[in-house]
Every structure is written in C-alpha cells, then in structure tokens.
C-alpha cells in the first residue's frame, strides 16, 4: 500500500486536473481555477526516498548543494520518504516514522507578505483534515495550531522552520509533515496519544493516493494565500489585514479548539504555563484565551493540550 515512488510532479498535476474544485460561497469556479494556478508551484519537484534520517535536514542539504552547484531550488519542491530514522517534532521530540506513513518536507521560498505569514501554519492541518475526510475519516479535527486529531489522538503533526541558504542568502520556510496512515504500532510513550488512519477505518489506505490528495490541497491553500495577497494589494494594501481570512475561516470549520479549556505553554509538555478557555481566534490567527480571573490574552506562538485529555 506504499508506492510513494510512483509520485512525481506530473502525477500531481494529473491528479489536480481531476479533482472537484472546492466550493465556497465567496469564491466562483473561475476564482478556484485561478487559486490553483497561484499555488501550482507546490509539488513542482517531488523527490522520493525509501528512507531518510530527517526530511527537513535533507531539504536543507538539498538547498545548499543546489546553490553550491550554481543552481537554485525550485520553489515548492517536496521531499518525501517512506520512513525516517531520526525524525523530530517541536523541541526535538522524537516522531515515530516507520514504513506505512507519509513523511516529508515542503520547501517554500519566503515570498509571503508580512500580514499573511501568520496563516501559513494553518494550511497543512487544513489540507490533511480534508484529505482524511476524503478517505472516510470524517471525525478528523484540528487542534491549534495544526495538530490533526482522530478520536482525540494525534494522527498528524507539522513543523515549520525558517532556513537561510548559505550561498545566496535566500529565506525559506521548511514545512515538515508526518502523517500516520498504515503504521499501527507505536512505542509505549505514544500509544495513548497517537493514532493512524488504518486504526480508525479498520483497513489500510493507499499511501500514494493519500499523499496526492494532501499535496493537492496544500497547492490549493497556498494558492489561496497568494490570491488573498493579490486582492489585498489591489484594494490598497493597508498596514493590517482586517478581514477574516478564508484560510482562517476554513480552519475554524475544521477545528474543535474553540470553547475548550486548555493547558498552554511554549513547550506545553515540559513547561506548561497556565490553563484558560479558548474564546476565539484573532483575525491574524492568534489564540484568544480567557483566564479564570476574567482577563484575556492572545497567543501567537506556543501549543496547547485539552484539559479533558
């Protein structure tokens, strides 16, 4: 059920050409086609490996080696691996990445305007959630910022890191992803908190098909980010983006975070800071928290865990 080696930029293009365009009340079919064109560079190059130590390290070395050879990296290049040996999440937490999942990294040049960069972390969770719904895992939800949950357990996680290339000094966003699909055995420390799609559905899913769906949705929502940038610039480009971004709106539709009592911290596992209730998400993607004394705060970085977990 693996067959990730079958993936290429051309297979992704062919897949995108057949998908049903997302329908939103405020977006016409023509606009959807334009959005896909804006994001067409996502998956322009797909490099597949049977195994890697860590996909984000491979992405850094790929960028560096290309520049040392006098070349540049195609924006939107994707690194994929059938398994990872030394994968890491936030704060160097180990991420179990055996055969059966989809593990990788998306390389994005930092061309996004400042008011829109805050929406980038929301995109991979939305893409994964929609791909899960497509294969029948309709219970998939999002926990701020981009943890994907099934039955209250983590099915997918994402990590975004900045990277400045050593030769040309170009800035990149490296979007690492780990998707538990058919890997059903987890180490003891993860058995209570992690889950795979196959465990929920009761049967395996085709990893290559799921990866295509996930990448196609990454392409769409990256395009939507650029599309909204263009609209904002055309309207005058004020200092702040004051509307509810359609990416944020879609995130809210897929999330179960609003209204939850949560434990917050920048490293919530090792150094939790406080409990509060999530009241809303700010227009720039921040977490609006209400404290027990009636005061509120807005957090733009960090992580949460639900207090009922």
C-alpha positions as CSV (number, residue, x, y, z in Angstrom):
1,X,0.0,0.0,0.0
2,X,3.1,2.2,-0.1
3,X,4.1,3.0,-3.7
4,X,5.3,6.5,-2.9
5,X,8.0,6.1,-5.6
6,X,5.1,6.5,-8.1
7,X,4.7,10.1,-7.1
8,X,6.0,12.9,-9.3
9,X,5.2,16.4,-10.3
10,X,3.4,15.1,-13.3
11,X,1.2,12.7,-11.4
12,X,0.3,15.5,-9.0
13,X,-0.6,17.7,-12.0
14,X,-2.8,14.9,-13.4
15,X,-4.5,14.4,-10.1
16,X,-5.2,18.1,-9.6
17,X,-6.8,18.3,-13.1
18,X,-9.4,15.7,-12.0
19,X,-10.3,16.9,-8.5
20,X,-13.5,18.7,-7.8
21,X,-12.8,22.3,-7.1
22,X,-13.6,23.5,-3.6
23,X,-16.8,25.4,-3.5
24,X,-17.1,28.4,-1.2
25,X,-19.9,30.9,-1.1
26,X,-17.5,33.8,-1.7
27,X,-15.4,32.1,-4.5
28,X,-16.6,31.3,-8.0
29,X,-15.4,28.3,-10.0
30,X,-13.2,30.6,-12.1
31,X,-11.6,32.0,-9.0
32,X,-10.9,28.5,-7.8
33,X,-9.1,27.7,-11.0
34,X,-7.0,30.9,-10.6
35,X,-6.2,29.9,-7.0
36,X,-4.9,26.5,-8.2
37,X,-2.7,28.4,-10.7
38,X,-1.3,30.6,-8.0
39,X,-0.3,27.6,-6.0
40,X,0.8,25.5,-9.0
41,X,4.5,25.6,-7.9
42,X,3.7,23.4,-4.8
43,X,4.9,20.0,-5.9
44,X,6.7,21.3,-8.9
45,X,9.5,18.9,-8.0
46,X,8.9,15.8,-5.9
47,X,11.9,13.8,-4.6
48,X,11.1,10.4,-3.1
49,X,13.4,8.4,-0.9
50,X,12.9,4.9,0.5
51,X,14.3,6.1,3.8
52,X,15.9,9.3,5.3
53,X,17.3,10.3,8.7
54,X,15.2,13.5,8.7
55,X,13.3,15.1,5.8
56,X,14.0,18.7,7.0
57,X,17.7,18.1,7.2
58,X,17.6,16.6,3.7
59,X,15.7,19.7,2.5
60,X,18.4,22.0,4.0
61,X,21.2,19.9,2.3
62,X,19.3,19.9,-1.0
63,X,19.0,23.7,-1.0
64,X,22.7,24.1,0.0
65,X,24.0,21.6,-2.6
66,X,22.0,23.2,-5.4
67,X,23.4,26.6,-4.6
68,X,27.0,25.3,-4.3
69,X,26.5,23.9,-7.8
70,X,25.4,27.3,-9.1
71,X,21.7,26.3,-9.2
72,X,18.6,27.2,-7.3
73,X,15.9,25.1,-5.7
74,X,12.5,25.1,-7.4
75,X,10.1,26.8,-5.1
76,X,7.5,24.3,-3.9
77,X,9.9,21.3,-4.0
78,X,8.7,18.4,-1.9
79,X,10.9,15.8,-0.1
80,X,9.1,12.5,0.6
81,X,10.2,9.4,2.4
82,X,8.6,6.0,3.2
83,X,10.3,6.1,6.6
84,X,12.5,8.3,8.8
85,X,15.2,7.2,11.2
86,X,15.7,10.3,13.3
87,X,12.6,12.4,12.8
88,X,11.9,15.2,15.3
89,X,9.0,17.4,16.2
90,X,8.8,20.6,18.3
91,X,11.6,20.9,20.8
92,X,13.4,17.9,19.3
93,X,10.7,15.5,20.5
94,X,11.1,12.2,18.7
95,X,8.5,11.4,16.0
96,X,7.8,7.7,15.2
97,X,8.1,7.5,11.4
98,X,8.2,3.8,10.3
99,X,7.0,2.5,6.9
100,X,3.3,2.9,6.4
101,X,3.1,6.7,6.8
102,X,3.8,9.7,4.7
103,X,6.8,11.7,5.9
104,X,8.3,14.7,4.3
105,X,9.0,18.4,3.9
106,X,7.7,21.2,1.6
107,X,10.2,23.9,0.6
108,X,8.6,27.3,0.2
109,X,10.6,30.5,-0.6
110,X,9.7,33.2,1.8
111,X,7.8,35.5,-0.6
112,X,4.7,36.0,1.6
113,X,3.8,39.5,2.7
114,X,4.1,40.1,6.5
115,X,0.3,40.3,7.2
116,X,-0.2,36.9,5.6
117,X,2.7,34.8,7.0
118,X,0.7,34.0,10.2
119,X,-1.8,32.0,8.1
120,X,0.9,29.6,6.7
121,X,0.9,27.3,9.8
122,X,-2.8,26.8,9.4
123,X,-2.5,25.4,5.9
124,X,-1.0,21.9,6.4
125,X,-3.6,21.0,9.1
126,X,-6.5,22.0,6.8
127,X,-5.0,20.1,3.9
128,X,-4.6,16.9,6.0
129,X,-8.0,17.2,7.6
130,X,-9.7,17.5,4.2
131,X,-7.7,14.5,2.8
132,X,-8.8,12.5,5.8
133,X,-12.4,13.3,5.2
134,X,-12.0,12.3,1.6
135,X,-10.9,8.7,2.6
136,X,-13.8,8.4,5.1
137,X,-12.1,9.6,8.4
138,X,-14.9,12.2,8.9
139,X,-14.1,12.7,12.6
140,X,-10.7,14.4,11.9
141,X,-10.4,17.7,13.6
142,X,-7.8,20.4,14.2
143,X,-6.2,21.4,17.5
144,X,-4.5,24.8,17.4
145,X,-2.2,25.4,15.6
146,X,-2.1,22.4,13.3
147,X,-2.3,19.1,15.1
148,X,-4.7,16.8,13.4
149,X,-6.7,14.6,15.7
150,X,-8.7,11.4,15.2
151,X,-10.7,10.1,18.2
152,X,-8.8,12.6,20.3
153,X,-5.4,11.3,19.4
154,X,-2.8,12.8,17.1
155,X,-2.8,11.5,13.6
156,X,-0.6,14.1,12.0
157,X,1.8,16.8,13.1
158,X,3.6,19.7,11.3
159,X,6.6,21.8,12.0
160,X,7.6,25.0,10.2
161,X,11.2,26.2,10.4
162,X,13.0,29.1,8.7
163,X,16.2,28.5,6.8
164,X,18.6,31.0,5.2
165,X,20.5,29.4,2.3
166,X,24.3,29.5,2.8
167,X,25.4,30.8,-0.7
168,X,22.7,33.2,-2.0
169,X,21.2,34.1,1.4
170,X,17.6,33.2,0.3
171,X,15.0,32.8,3.0
172,X,12.8,29.6,3.0
173,X,10.0,28.1,5.0
174,X,10.5,24.4,5.6
175,X,7.2,22.8,6.3
176,X,7.8,19.3,7.8
177,X,4.9,16.8,7.9
178,X,4.3,13.5,9.5
179,X,1.1,11.6,8.6
180,X,0.2,8.3,10.3
181,X,-1.6,6.2,7.7
182,X,-1.0,2.5,7.9
183,X,1.6,2.4,10.7
184,X,-0.4,0.9,13.6
185,X,2.3,0.1,16.2
186,X,3.6,2.9,18.3
187,X,6.3,3.0,21.0
188,X,4.9,2.8,24.6
189,X,5.3,6.6,25.2
190,X,3.0,7.3,22.2
191,X,0.4,4.6,22.5
192,X,-2.1,6.7,24.4
193,X,-1.6,9.8,22.3
194,X,-1.0,8.8,18.7
195,X,-3.2,7.0,16.1
196,X,-3.2,6.1,12.5
197,X,-5.9,6.3,9.8
198,X,-5.9,2.5,9.4
199,X,-6.6,2.0,13.1
200,X,-9.7,4.3,12.8
201,X,-11.0,2.9,9.5
202,X,-10.2,-0.7,10.2
203,X,-8.3,-1.1,6.9
204,X,-5.2,0.3,5.2
205,X,-5.3,3.3,2.9
206,X,-3.3,3.8,-0.3
207,X,-0.4,6.0,0.8
208,X,0.4,7.4,-2.6
209,X,-3.2,8.4,-3.3
210,X,-3.5,10.0,0.1
211,X,-0.2,11.9,-0.5
212,X,-1.6,13.2,-3.8
213,X,-4.7,14.4,-2.1
214,X,-2.7,16.1,0.7
215,X,-0.3,17.8,-1.7
216,X,-3.2,18.9,-4.0
217,X,-4.8,20.6,-1.0
218,X,-1.5,22.1,0.0
219,X,-1.3,23.5,-3.5
220,X,-4.8,25.0,-3.3
221,X,-4.5,26.6,0.1
222,X,-1.0,28.0,-0.7
223,X,-2.6,29.4,-3.8
224,X,-5.4,30.9,-1.8
225,X,-2.9,32.6,0.5
226,X,-1.3,34.3,-2.6
227,X,-4.7,35.0,-4.1
228,X,-5.8,36.9,-1.0
229,X,-2.5,38.8,-1.0
230,X,-3.3,39.9,-4.5
231,X,-6.8,41.0,-3.6
232,X,-5.4,42.9,-0.6
233,X,-2.8,44.7,-2.7
234,X,-5.3,45.6,-5.3
235,X,-7.6,47.1,-2.7
236,X,-4.8,49.4,-1.4
237,X,-2.8,47.1,0.9
238,X,-3.4,48.7,4.3
239,X,-1.0,48.1,7.1
240,X,-3.2,45.4,8.6
241,X,-5.3,42.7,7.1
242,X,-8.5,43.2,9.0
243,X,-10.9,40.7,7.3
244,X,-11.4,37.1,8.4
245,X,-9.1,35.3,6.0
246,X,-10.8,32.4,4.2
247,X,-8.0,30.1,5.4
248,X,-8.8,31.1,9.0
249,X,-12.5,30.6,8.3
250,X,-11.9,27.1,7.0
251,X,-9.6,26.3,9.9
252,X,-12.4,27.2,12.3
253,X,-14.8,25.0,10.5
254,X,-12.5,22.0,10.9
255,X,-11.3,22.7,14.5
256,X,-12.7,21.6,17.8
257,X,-10.5,24.0,19.8
258,X,-13.0,26.9,20.2
259,X,-14.6,26.7,23.7
260,X,-12.2,24.1,25.0
261,X,-10.4,24.5,28.4
262,X,-6.7,24.1,27.5
263,X,-3.3,23.9,29.1
264,X,-1.0,26.4,27.3
265,X,2.8,26.6,27.1
266,X,5.6,27.3,24.6
267,X,6.7,23.7,25.5
268,X,3.4,22.5,27.0
269,X,4.8,19.0,27.7
270,X,7.8,20.0,29.7
271,X,6.8,23.6,30.8
272,X,3.1,24.2,30.9
273,X,2.3,27.7,31.9
274,X,-1.4,28.1,32.6
275,X,-5.0,26.9,32.0
276,X,-7.6,29.0,30.2
277,X,-10.6,28.7,27.9
278,X,-10.3,29.3,24.2
279,X,-12.8,32.0,23.2
280,X,-11.9,32.7,19.6
281,X,-9.1,33.0,17.0
282,X,-8.0,36.5,16.2
283,X,-8.0,37.8,12.6
284,X,-4.3,37.1,12.4
285,X,-4.5,33.5,13.7
286,X,-3.8,34.2,17.3
287,X,-5.4,32.2,20.1
288,X,-7.7,34.3,22.3
289,X,-7.7,32.9,25.8
290,X,-9.9,33.8,28.7
291,X,-8.4,33.4,32.2
292,X,-10.2,32.4,35.4
293,X,-9.9,35.9,36.7
294,X,-11.9,37.3,33.7
295,X,-8.9,38.7,31.9
296,X,-7.9,37.6,28.4
297,X,-4.7,37.3,26.3
298,X,-3.7,36.5,22.8
299,X,-1.0,33.9,22.0
300,X,0.6,33.8,18.5
301,X,3.1,31.0,19.3
302,X,3.2,28.1,21.6
303,X,1.0,25.0,21.9
304,X,-2.0,23.6,23.8
305,X,-3.4,20.4,25.1
306,X,-7.0,19.9,26.0
307,X,-7.6,19.7,29.7
308,X,-10.0,16.7,29.3
309,X,-7.4,14.6,27.6
